[in-house]
Amino acid sequence: MDAAPTEPLTADPALVDALRADLSAAGFTVPGVEDLLGPVAAAALHREEPVPALLATRGEDPRAALVRTFVLGVPVPAGDLARALPTLGVAGAERLGLVAAAGAGGEDDVRARVDLRPYEAEDAAGPVDWWVASDLGELATGGALRTDHVLGVGGASTTLAQVTVREPSGRTLDLGTGCGIQALHAARHSEVVVGTDISARALGFARFNAVLAGIAPRTLDLRLGSMLEPVAGEAFDLVVSNPPFVITPRAAADVPTYEYRDGGRTGDAIVSDLVTSVGSVLAPGGVAQLLGNWEVRRGESWDERVGAWLDASGLDGWVVQRELQDPAQYAETWIRDGGTTPDRDPAAWRARYAAWLADFASRDVEGIGFGIVVLRRPADDVAGGPRLRRLEEVTGTVRQPLGPAIGASLAAHDWLRRRDDAALAAERLVVPGDVTEERYLRPGDVDPQIVLLRQGGGFGRTVQAGTALAGLVGACDGELTVGQIVGALGALLGVDAAAVAADVLPEIRGLVQDGLLLPA
């Protein structure tokens, strides 16, 4: 039996409708599967350990047949799968390309040709509950991935979905759509979603998943091609991309390249090129959000390198570095990701490990950063103001989904860009409900030595406030203008109001930018 389809799945609407009804009736959902497996087996499965899940799915529950077939990739008797898919049937599943049967009998083995599992997430537009098909992974196949492997939903995919700004969009581009998960999220708030990929097989999975999710055919336009080539000359309100950003040795013959993760360029050129060129397809006010890796080379900080890309883009730019790995950690991560391990193939492991390290050494790479890139073409009414250029490292816990916080920060930047200091002083501000204040005093002191403003949502920022700033924030209840509060503080502190304004207004701008103060 063929373990993986060489052609895209068949997205026959009637058969997919039957599949959807059966999966729903069986309770093949994220909570349903976790309930079936129990916490121990579910946690082990997340670690790619299948044995507890195999033991937990030996019963006659229809969810057990579905998990064994489509998640664990083990053969099941046709009768068991038929009971789990009573409307579609095994024959219907074969016609869709989901399974291959060894025979027509109820005891004949049926084996999955694809991975099909429930997907549950929450983005800025609210919760989603779908099923997503992709290629079977290493856990199911027991071997290294094929180079044209179509990846399912991973941690990077989920991260991008959660950080994406979900404003109503006329046209959205999902660049490198893969199995189509970003396109599905975007279809909920976009009139048209264009998904591009260099892999025809990936587009086949994306088309199937869109039909399974009930996305109207007129909403999704899938195109074959590399990077921005299929959409040259077009304009989009939103561009999202989880591009093939993995930095893979190019000169080593024994290092396989995978379409879903390797962009075919040396070093971090694929991300650099995307950052500097995506503005060509952004409409005024349009936002691009992507994930990426970048090299940190000897004698150069990460923000210098990535900052040069932002400058070359001519766009508003905001980069958040979430993780930094050394070359050895990075090599281990991605060699394992392709299915090569030191116990399974020690010779290949050593050769590929050495090739990765040699490649990084050839460019004096000391670290590899991972993070989120947000780019925007300013709207026409603010195009002449100061650009947003922000590069920061945030490695701690954040409150997902971050999309609302990122969108609010972009809007705040525009609000501030339209106001000089005099106009800002005439505004009334309020403290949002998630911001708290902490004061640290020595025993017996009346005045605190340290005042911290803490943000409960979004990036969870903490700002240390001086006496004047803490007093101003404490008075921001929407009744008085910033200028009136500054004047009162000057009188209270015995300081000229102009000096107080010069001290706190830049900090006020930072607090508004980050959402610790809001326009009333």
C-alpha positions as CSV (number, residue, x, y, z in Angstrom):
1,M,0.0,0.0,0.0
2,D,1.3,3.4,-0.9
3,A,2.0,5.4,2.3
4,A,1.9,8.9,0.8
5,P,0.1,10.5,-2.1
6,T,2.1,11.7,-5.1
7,E,-0.8,13.7,-6.4
8,P,-3.0,16.2,-4.5
9,L,-6.0,14.9,-2.6
10,T,-9.3,14.9,-4.3
11,A,-11.5,17.6,-2.9
12,D,-14.9,16.3,-4.1
13,P,-17.4,18.5,-2.2
14,A,-20.0,15.8,-1.6
15,L,-17.4,13.3,-0.3
16,V,-15.7,16.0,1.9
17,D,-19.1,17.0,3.3
18,A,-19.6,13.3,4.3
19,L,-16.1,13.2,5.9
20,R,-16.8,16.4,7.8
21,A,-20.1,15.0,9.2
22,D,-18.5,11.7,10.2
23,L,-15.5,13.4,12.0
24,S,-17.9,15.7,13.9
25,A,-20.2,12.9,14.8
26,A,-17.3,10.7,16.1
27,G,-16.1,13.5,18.3
28,F,-12.8,13.6,16.5
29,T,-11.9,17.0,18.0
30,V,-8.9,18.2,20.0
31,P,-10.8,17.8,23.4
32,G,-12.3,14.5,22.1
33,V,-8.9,13.0,21.3
34,E,-7.3,14.2,24.5
35,D,-10.3,12.7,26.5
36,L,-9.8,9.4,24.7
37,L,-6.0,9.3,25.2
38,G,-5.9,10.7,28.7
39,P,-3.3,13.2,29.9
40,V,-0.3,10.8,30.0
41,A,-0.7,9.4,26.5
42,A,-1.6,12.8,25.1
43,A,1.5,14.4,26.6
44,A,3.6,11.5,25.3
45,L,2.2,11.9,21.8
46,H,3.2,15.6,21.9
47,R,6.7,14.4,22.5
48,E,6.5,12.0,19.5
49,E,6.2,8.9,21.7
50,P,3.3,6.8,20.3
51,V,3.3,3.7,22.6
52,P,0.9,5.2,25.3
53,A,-1.5,6.4,22.6
54,L,-1.4,2.9,20.9
55,L,-2.4,1.3,24.2
56,A,-5.1,3.9,24.8
57,T,-6.7,3.4,21.4
58,R,-7.3,-0.4,21.5
59,G,-11.0,-0.1,22.1
60,E,-14.0,0.2,19.8
61,D,-14.5,3.9,20.2
62,P,-14.7,5.4,16.7
63,R,-12.2,8.0,17.8
64,A,-9.7,5.2,18.4
65,A,-9.9,4.0,14.8
66,L,-9.4,7.6,13.6
67,V,-6.5,8.3,15.8
68,R,-4.8,5.0,15.0
69,T,-5.3,5.5,11.3
70,F,-4.7,9.2,10.7
71,V,-2.5,10.3,13.6
72,L,-0.4,7.2,14.5
73,G,-0.3,5.8,11.0
74,V,-0.9,2.2,11.9
75,P,-3.1,-0.1,9.8
76,V,-6.6,-0.8,11.1
77,P,-9.2,-3.3,10.0
78,A,-11.5,-1.8,7.3
79,G,-14.5,-2.6,9.5
80,D,-13.2,-0.4,12.3
81,L,-12.7,2.5,10.0
82,A,-16.1,2.0,8.3
83,R,-17.8,2.3,11.7
84,A,-15.9,5.5,12.4
85,L,-16.8,6.9,8.9
86,P,-20.3,5.6,8.4
87,T,-21.4,8.2,5.8
88,L,-18.2,8.4,3.8
89,G,-17.2,4.8,4.1
90,V,-13.8,3.3,3.4
91,A,-14.4,3.5,-0.4
92,G,-15.2,7.2,-0.1
93,A,-12.0,7.7,1.9
94,E,-10.1,5.9,-0.8
95,R,-11.6,8.1,-3.5
96,L,-10.6,11.2,-1.6
97,G,-7.0,9.9,-1.4
98,L,-7.0,9.6,2.4
99,V,-6.4,5.9,2.7
100,A,-5.3,2.8,0.8
101,A,-7.1,-0.6,1.5
102,A,-5.4,-4.0,1.1
103,G,-8.7,-5.6,0.1
104,A,-12.4,-5.3,0.2
105,G,-13.0,-7.4,3.3
106,G,-13.9,-6.0,6.7
107,E,-10.8,-7.5,8.3
108,D,-8.5,-6.3,5.5
109,D,-6.0,-3.7,6.6
110,V,-6.5,0.0,5.7
111,R,-3.6,2.4,6.0
112,A,-3.6,6.2,6.0
113,R,-2.0,7.9,3.0
114,V,-2.1,11.3,4.8
115,D,-2.1,12.7,8.3
116,L,-5.6,14.1,9.2
117,R,-6.1,15.5,12.7
118,P,-8.3,18.0,14.5
119,Y,-7.0,21.6,14.9
120,E,-8.2,24.0,17.6
121,A,-6.7,27.5,18.1
122,E,-7.6,31.1,18.9
123,D,-6.5,34.1,16.9
124,A,-7.5,37.7,17.1
125,A,-10.8,36.9,15.4
126,G,-11.7,34.3,17.9
127,P,-11.6,30.5,18.3
128,V,-11.4,28.1,15.4
129,D,-12.1,24.3,15.2
130,W,-11.1,22.5,12.0
131,W,-9.5,19.4,10.6
132,V,-6.2,19.7,8.7
133,A,-4.7,17.2,6.3
134,S,-1.0,17.0,5.5
135,D,1.7,14.4,4.9
136,L,2.3,11.6,7.4
137,G,5.1,12.6,9.7
138,E,8.1,10.6,10.9
139,L,6.1,9.2,13.8
140,A,3.8,7.4,11.4
141,T,6.2,6.5,8.6
142,G,9.1,5.4,10.8
143,G,11.6,7.0,8.4
144,A,13.1,10.3,7.2
145,L,10.7,12.7,5.6
146,R,10.4,12.9,1.8
147,T,11.9,16.1,0.4
148,D,8.5,17.2,-0.9
149,H,6.9,16.6,2.4
150,V,3.9,18.9,3.2
151,L,4.0,19.9,6.8
152,G,1.0,20.0,9.0
153,V,0.3,22.6,11.7
154,G,3.4,23.1,13.9
155,G,4.4,25.5,16.6
156,A,5.6,28.2,14.0
157,S,2.3,28.0,12.2
158,T,0.3,28.5,15.4
159,T,2.6,31.4,16.4
160,L,2.0,33.2,13.1
161,A,-1.7,32.7,13.3
162,Q,-1.8,34.1,16.8
163,V,0.3,37.2,16.1
164,T,-1.4,38.2,12.9
165,V,-3.5,41.4,13.0
166,R,-7.1,40.4,12.1
167,E,-8.6,43.6,10.7
168,P,-11.2,43.2,7.9
169,S,-9.2,42.8,4.7
170,G,-10.1,43.1,1.1
171,R,-7.2,41.1,-0.2
172,T,-4.8,38.9,1.8
173,L,-1.7,37.0,0.6
174,D,-0.5,33.8,2.2
175,L,3.0,33.5,0.9
176,G,4.2,29.9,1.0
177,T,0.8,28.6,2.1
178,G,1.9,24.9,2.6
179,C,-1.1,23.0,3.9
180,G,-3.1,26.2,3.9
181,I,-3.5,26.9,7.7
182,Q,-2.8,30.7,7.4
183,A,-5.1,31.0,4.5
184,L,-7.9,29.4,6.5
185,H,-7.4,31.9,9.3
186,A,-7.3,34.8,6.8
187,A,-10.4,33.6,5.0
188,R,-12.5,34.5,8.1
189,H,-11.8,38.2,7.8
190,S,-10.8,38.7,4.1
191,E,-12.8,39.0,1.0
192,V,-10.2,37.2,-1.1
193,V,-7.2,35.2,0.0
194,V,-4.4,34.4,-2.5
195,G,-2.2,31.4,-1.4
196,T,1.0,30.8,-3.2
197,D,3.5,27.9,-2.9
198,I,6.3,26.4,-4.9
199,S,4.9,22.9,-4.2
200,A,1.9,21.7,-6.3
201,R,1.4,19.0,-3.6
202,A,1.1,21.6,-0.9
203,L,-1.5,23.5,-2.9
204,G,-3.5,20.3,-3.3
205,F,-3.5,19.9,0.5
206,A,-4.4,23.5,1.0
207,R,-7.4,23.2,-1.5
208,F,-8.6,20.0,0.3
209,N,-8.3,21.7,3.8
210,A,-10.2,24.7,2.6
211,V,-13.1,22.6,1.3
212,L,-13.1,20.6,4.6
213,A,-13.2,23.9,6.6
214,G,-16.2,25.1,4.5
215,I,-14.3,28.0,2.9
216,A,-16.2,29.3,-0.1
217,P,-14.3,28.5,-3.4
218,R,-14.5,32.1,-4.5
219,T,-12.6,33.2,-1.4
220,L,-9.4,31.2,-2.0
221,D,-7.2,31.6,-5.0
222,L,-4.3,29.2,-5.0
223,R,-1.3,29.8,-7.3
224,L,1.9,27.8,-8.1
225,G,5.1,29.8,-8.0
226,S,8.1,31.0,-6.0
227,M,7.8,33.8,-3.4
228,L,6.3,37.0,-4.9
229,E,6.4,35.9,-8.6
230,P,2.8,34.7,-8.8
231,V,1.5,38.1,-7.5
232,A,3.8,40.6,-9.1
233,G,2.1,43.9,-9.8
234,E,-0.8,43.2,-7.4
235,A,-1.6,44.9,-4.1
236,F,-2.7,43.3,-0.7
237,D,-4.0,44.7,2.5
238,L,-2.4,41.9,4.5
239,V,0.5,39.5,3.7
240,V,1.3,36.6,6.0
241,S,4.2,34.2,5.5
242,N,5.7,31.3,7.3
243,P,8.4,31.1,4.6
244,P,11.0,28.4,4.1
245,F,13.4,30.2,6.4
246,V,15.6,27.3,7.7
247,I,19.3,28.0,7.1
248,T,20.6,24.8,5.4
249,P,24.0,24.1,4.0
250,R,24.0,24.6,0.3
251,A,27.4,23.0,-0.7
252,A,27.0,19.7,1.2
253,A,25.8,16.9,-1.1
254,D,24.5,14.7,1.7
255,V,22.2,17.3,3.3
256,P,18.7,16.9,2.0
257,T,16.6,20.0,1.3
258,Y,12.9,20.1,2.1
259,E,10.5,22.2,0.2
260,Y,8.5,23.2,3.3
261,R,11.4,24.6,5.1
262,D,14.4,25.3,2.8
263,G,14.2,28.3,0.5
264,G,17.2,27.3,-1.6
265,R,19.3,30.4,-0.7
266,T,22.5,30.7,1.2
267,G,22.2,31.7,4.8
268,D,19.3,34.0,5.7
269,A,19.0,35.5,2.2
270,I,15.4,34.2,1.8
271,V,14.2,36.2,4.8
272,S,16.3,39.3,3.9
273,D,14.9,39.3,0.4
274,L,11.3,38.9,1.6
275,V,11.7,41.8,4.1
276,T,13.1,44.1,1.5
277,S,10.8,43.2,-1.4
278,V,7.4,42.5,0.2
279,G,6.6,46.3,0.1
280,S,6.1,45.9,-3.7
281,V,2.8,44.1,-3.1
282,L,1.5,46.1,-0.1
283,A,-1.3,48.6,-0.5
284,P,-1.1,51.9,1.4
285,G,-1.8,50.9,5.1
286,G,-1.1,47.3,4.2
287,V,0.7,45.1,6.8
288,A,3.0,42.1,6.2
289,Q,3.7,39.7,9.1
290,L,6.2,36.9,8.8
291,L,8.4,34.5,10.8
292,G,12.1,34.1,10.1
293,N,15.6,33.1,11.1
294,W,18.6,35.5,10.9
295,E,22.3,35.0,11.4
296,V,24.2,36.7,14.1
297,R,27.7,37.0,12.9
298,R,30.9,37.8,14.8
299,G,31.3,41.4,15.6
300,E,27.7,42.3,14.6
301,S,24.6,42.4,16.8
302,W,21.4,40.8,15.5
303,D,19.5,44.1,15.4
304,E,22.2,45.7,13.3
305,R,21.8,43.0,10.6
306,V,18.0,42.9,10.6
307,G,17.8,46.7,11.1
308,A,19.6,47.1,7.8
309,W,16.9,45.0,6.1
310,L,14.2,47.3,7.6
311,D,16.0,50.4,6.4
312,A,16.3,48.9,2.9
313,S,12.5,48.0,2.8
314,G,11.4,51.7,3.1
315,L,8.5,50.4,5.3
316,D,7.5,50.8,8.9
317,G,9.3,47.9,10.7
318,W,9.0,46.1,14.0
319,V,11.0,43.0,14.7
320,V,10.7,40.9,17.9
321,Q,13.4,38.3,18.5
322,R,11.9,35.5,20.5
323,E,14.8,33.0,20.6
324,L,18.5,32.7,20.0
325,Q,20.3,29.4,19.3
326,D,24.0,28.6,18.9
327,P,25.0,26.8,15.7
328,A,25.1,23.4,17.3
329,Q,21.7,23.7,18.8
330,Y,20.3,24.9,15.5
331,A,21.9,22.0,13.5
332,E,20.6,19.4,16.0
333,T,17.0,20.8,15.8
334,W,16.8,20.8,12.0
335,I,18.6,17.5,11.3
336,R,16.2,15.8,13.7
337,D,13.3,17.6,12.1
338,G,14.1,15.9,8.8
339,G,14.1,12.5,10.5
340,T,17.8,11.8,10.9
341,T,18.8,10.8,14.4
342,P,22.2,9.6,15.8
343,D,20.7,6.2,16.8
344,R,18.9,5.6,13.5
345,D,21.7,6.6,11.1
346,P,24.8,7.7,13.0
347,A,27.0,8.1,9.9
348,A,24.5,10.5,8.3
349,W,24.0,12.3,11.6
350,R,27.7,13.0,12.0
351,A,28.1,14.1,8.3
352,R,25.2,16.4,8.3
353,Y,26.1,17.9,11.7
354,A,29.6,18.6,10.5
355,A,28.2,20.2,7.3
356,W,25.9,22.5,9.2
357,L,28.7,23.7,11.5
358,A,31.1,24.2,8.6
359,D,28.5,26.2,6.7
360,F,28.0,28.5,9.7
361,A,31.7,28.8,10.3
362,S,32.2,29.9,6.7
363,R,30.2,33.1,7.5
364,D,31.4,33.6,11.1
365,V,27.9,32.8,12.4
366,E,27.8,32.7,16.2
367,G,24.1,32.5,16.7
368,I,20.8,32.2,14.9
369,G,17.8,34.3,15.9
370,F,14.2,33.4,15.5
371,G,11.4,36.0,15.6
372,I,8.4,37.9,14.3
373,V,8.7,40.6,11.6
374,V,5.9,43.2,11.2
375,L,6.1,45.5,8.2
376,R,3.7,48.2,7.0
377,R,3.4,50.6,4.2
378,P,2.1,53.8,5.9
379,A,-1.3,55.0,4.9
380,D,-1.4,58.1,2.7
381,D,-2.4,60.4,5.5
382,V,0.6,59.6,7.7
383,A,3.1,58.7,5.0
384,G,5.2,61.8,5.7
385,G,5.7,61.3,9.4
386,P,8.5,59.5,11.2
387,R,8.8,55.8,10.4
388,L,8.2,53.0,12.9
389,R,11.6,51.3,13.4
390,R,11.7,49.0,16.4
391,L,13.9,46.0,17.1
392,E,13.5,44.3,20.5
393,E,14.2,41.0,22.2
394,V,11.2,39.5,24.1
395,T,12.0,36.0,25.2
396,G,9.6,35.7,28.1
397,T,6.0,34.6,28.2
398,V,3.5,36.7,26.2
399,R,-0.3,36.6,26.3
400,Q,-1.5,35.0,23.1
401,P,-3.1,35.9,20.8
402,L,-0.8,38.9,20.3
403,G,-2.5,40.1,17.1
404,P,-4.7,42.6,18.9
405,A,-1.8,44.1,20.8
406,I,0.3,44.4,17.6
407,G,-2.6,46.0,15.8
408,A,-3.2,48.4,18.6
409,S,0.4,49.3,18.7
410,L,0.5,50.1,15.0
411,A,-2.7,52.2,15.4
412,A,-1.1,54.0,18.3
413,H,2.0,54.8,16.3
414,D,-0.2,56.5,13.7
415,W,-2.1,58.3,16.4
416,L,1.2,59.6,17.8
417,R,2.6,60.4,14.4
418,R,-0.2,62.8,13.8
419,R,0.4,64.7,17.0
420,D,3.4,66.9,18.0
421,D,4.1,67.6,21.7
422,A,1.6,70.4,21.9
423,A,-1.2,68.3,20.4
424,L,-0.3,65.4,22.7
425,A,-0.5,67.7,25.7
426,A,-4.1,68.7,24.7
427,E,-5.2,65.0,24.7
428,R,-6.9,63.1,27.6
429,L,-5.5,59.7,28.4
430,V,-6.7,56.7,30.5
431,V,-5.1,53.7,32.0
432,P,-6.4,50.4,30.6
433,G,-7.7,47.8,33.0
434,D,-4.8,45.3,32.6
435,V,-2.2,47.8,33.8
436,T,-1.2,47.7,37.5
437,E,1.2,49.6,39.6
438,E,3.8,48.2,42.1
439,R,5.6,50.4,44.6
440,Y,8.7,49.3,46.5
441,L,9.5,51.2,49.8
442,R,12.0,50.7,52.5
443,P,10.4,50.1,55.9
444,G,9.4,53.4,57.4
445,D,9.7,55.4,54.1
446,V,6.8,57.5,52.9
447,D,7.9,57.7,49.3
448,P,8.6,54.6,47.2
449,Q,12.1,54.1,45.8
450,I,10.8,52.2,42.8
451,V,7.5,52.4,40.9
452,L,6.7,49.7,38.3
453,L,3.9,49.8,35.8
454,R,3.0,46.3,34.7
455,Q,0.9,45.3,31.7
456,G,-1.2,42.2,32.2
457,G,-2.0,41.4,28.5
458,G,-0.1,41.5,25.2
459,F,3.6,41.6,25.6
460,G,3.4,41.9,29.4
461,R,5.7,44.9,29.5
462,T,7.1,46.3,32.7
463,V,8.1,50.0,32.8
464,Q,9.9,51.7,35.7
465,A,8.4,55.1,36.3
466,G,10.0,58.1,37.9
467,T,8.1,60.3,40.3
468,A,6.7,62.7,37.7
469,L,5.7,59.9,35.3
470,A,4.1,57.8,38.0
471,G,2.1,60.8,39.2
472,L,1.0,61.6,35.6
473,V,-0.2,58.0,34.9
474,G,-2.0,57.9,38.2
475,A,-3.9,61.1,37.2
476,C,-4.9,59.8,33.7
477,D,-8.6,59.1,34.2
478,G,-9.8,60.9,31.1
479,E,-10.9,64.1,33.0
480,L,-7.8,66.3,32.6
481,T,-5.6,66.8,29.6
482,V,-1.9,65.7,29.7
483,G,-0.9,69.4,29.7
484,Q,-3.2,70.1,32.7
485,I,-1.7,67.2,34.6
486,V,1.8,68.3,33.8
487,G,1.1,71.8,35.1
488,A,-0.3,70.4,38.3
489,L,2.8,68.2,38.8
490,G,5.1,71.1,38.2
491,A,3.4,73.1,40.9
492,L,3.4,70.1,43.3
493,L,7.1,69.3,42.7
494,G,8.2,72.9,42.5
495,V,9.5,72.4,39.0
496,D,8.9,74.5,35.9
497,A,6.0,72.8,33.9
498,A,8.1,73.0,30.7
499,A,10.8,70.9,32.4
500,V,8.3,68.3,33.5
501,A,6.9,68.2,30.0
502,A,10.3,67.7,28.5
503,D,10.9,64.8,31.0
504,V,7.6,62.9,30.7
505,L,6.2,63.5,27.2
506,P,8.7,61.1,25.4
507,E,7.9,58.5,28.1
508,I,4.1,59.1,27.6
509,R,4.6,58.4,23.9
510,G,6.2,55.1,24.8
511,L,3.4,54.1,27.1
512,V,0.8,55.0,24.5
513,Q,2.8,53.1,21.8
514,D,2.8,50.0,24.0
515,G,-0.8,50.2,25.3
516,L,-0.1,51.1,28.9
517,L,-2.0,54.4,28.2
518,L,-4.9,54.9,25.8
519,P,-6.6,57.9,24.3
520,A,-9.7,58.7,26.3
